[in-house]
Amino acid sequence: MIDSRSQTRLTPILITLGIILLTAAYLLWIGREPICKCGYVKLWHGEVVSSENSQHISDWYTPSHIIHGFLFFGALWLVARKLSFGWRLAIATLVECAWEIVENSDAVIERYRTVTISLDYFGDSVLNTVCDVLAMILGFWLASKLPVWVTVALMILFEAVTILIIRDGLALNVLMLLYPLDWVAEWQAGR
C-alpha cells in the first residue's frame, strides 16, 4: 500500500514519464523514424555532417541537452522554488519535450537545413529524442546536486568543447536558427 506522502512524490515522476511517452508516441505518429534508418543503434555517433547525426543514443548535441537541464533547473529555482523537485522536473520535461516536438516539425527541420551546417538533417529519431530528454533530466538532476559554480563551469566547458570540435553548440545553434549570420555559417562549414 502506498501512503499519501509516497503518492505525492510519485505523481510528478509518473507525469514526467507520461510526458516522455506521449512525446515519443506523437513523433512516431507524425512519421519520425523510431531508430536510425541505418538499422542499428549506436551508443555514440560522433560524425556531425552525416545522415546518422541525431539518430542514435548520443552525439555531439547531447551536451546541449544537459545544458538545457542546467538552465531549466536555474530558471525554475528562481521562479518556482516552492514547488518540489519532482514538479519542477515535470515542468522542465514538458518544456524540453515541447521543444523536441517543434524541433522535429517540418518547418524547423527545413530551417536547420537552410541556415545551419545540418544539410543532411531530416529530424531526430524517436530514440534520439527520448535520449535527449533523458540528457536534460540528467542535467537538471546534476544542477540540483552540484554547486552553482560547478554547473556554470560545466556549461562553459560543454559549449567550448563542442564549439572547438564541431564548430557548433547550444549558443551557436540558437543564434543560427534565430538570426543566421553568413560569416558564422562559413566558419562552421570550415571555409
Secondary structure, DSSP 8 states (H G I E B T S, - for coil): ---HHHHHHHHHHHHHHHHHHHHHHHHHHTT--SS-TTS---SEE--SSSTTTTSSSEETTHHHHHHHHHHHHHHHHHHHTTS-HHHHHHHHHHHHHHHHHHHTSHHHHHHHHHHSS-TT-----HHHHHHHHHHHHHHHHHHHHS-HHHHHHHHHHHHHHHHHHHS--HHHHHHHHHS--HHHHHHHTT-
